[in-house]
């Protein structure tokens, strides 16, 4: 259910939850945002994987801060350096 590194939802849970929301609340208009960090591998190569993980954790923390101001928003870590916000 949760990504081990970031604590955000996993890709699988994100999709299951979105399908359920769409099923039970089809009248809701929702937007999805994709955040993909281009060339993230360079951070790992230049500064090491531990530093790269800290960057991903910080991004996750910022997403949680932003979502805390919203009523029904949630986010997941979709791939290594990709996040989805719904």
N, C-alpha and C positions, 0 to 999 in steps of 0.2 A: 504494500500500500504506500509506503514512504521510501524515497530514495535515501540510501544509507549515508551519502556524503552531505547532501543539502537539506534533508528533512522535508523537502517538497514532495508532493504526490509523484508516483511513478507514472510513466506513460500509459501503462495498462489501466491503472485506476482512473487517470484523467479521462481516458476515452469512455470507460464504463460509466463514470459519473456524468459526462456530457450527454451520452445516449439516454440515461435515465432522466436528466433534466429536460431534454428535448421531448421525451415520451410523455412525461407527466405535466409539462408546462409548455406546450407547443406555441402558445400565444406570446411567450416571452421573446423579446428581441435581444439577442446576445451577440457580442463580438468576441472574436478570438484574435489574439496577438501572438506572433511568433518572434522570438528573440534569438538570433543565431549569431554567435561571435565568430566573425571571419578570422581565419588564420590563428585560431586559439592555440594550435599546436606550437606556434612560435614562442608563446609564453612558457610552455612546458620545456621546450628545447633550450631557451635562453636562461630561464630562472629555476627550472626544475619542477617536477610534478607536485611537490608539496606546496610550492608557491601557487601553481596553477589551481590546485584544489582550494586554496584560500581565496583566490579570486572568484571561483564558482560559488563558494559559501557566501562571500560578501554580496554577490549578485542576488543570490537567493534571499538573503536578509533584506536587501533593498526591495525586492519584489514583495516580500511579506509586509514590509512597511507600507508600501503603496496600496496593497490589497486590504490592509487593515482600515483604510479610509473608505472602502467600498462595502456595500451591503452583502453582495453575493459573489465576489470575485474569488478565484482560486488559480493556482499555478502548479505546473509540474516541470520536472527536469525531463525533457523529452529524449535527449541524447546527450552525449558527453558535454557539448557546449551549446546546446539548444534548449530553450525554455518556451513553454506555451502558457499563455495567460488567458483565462476565460472569465 
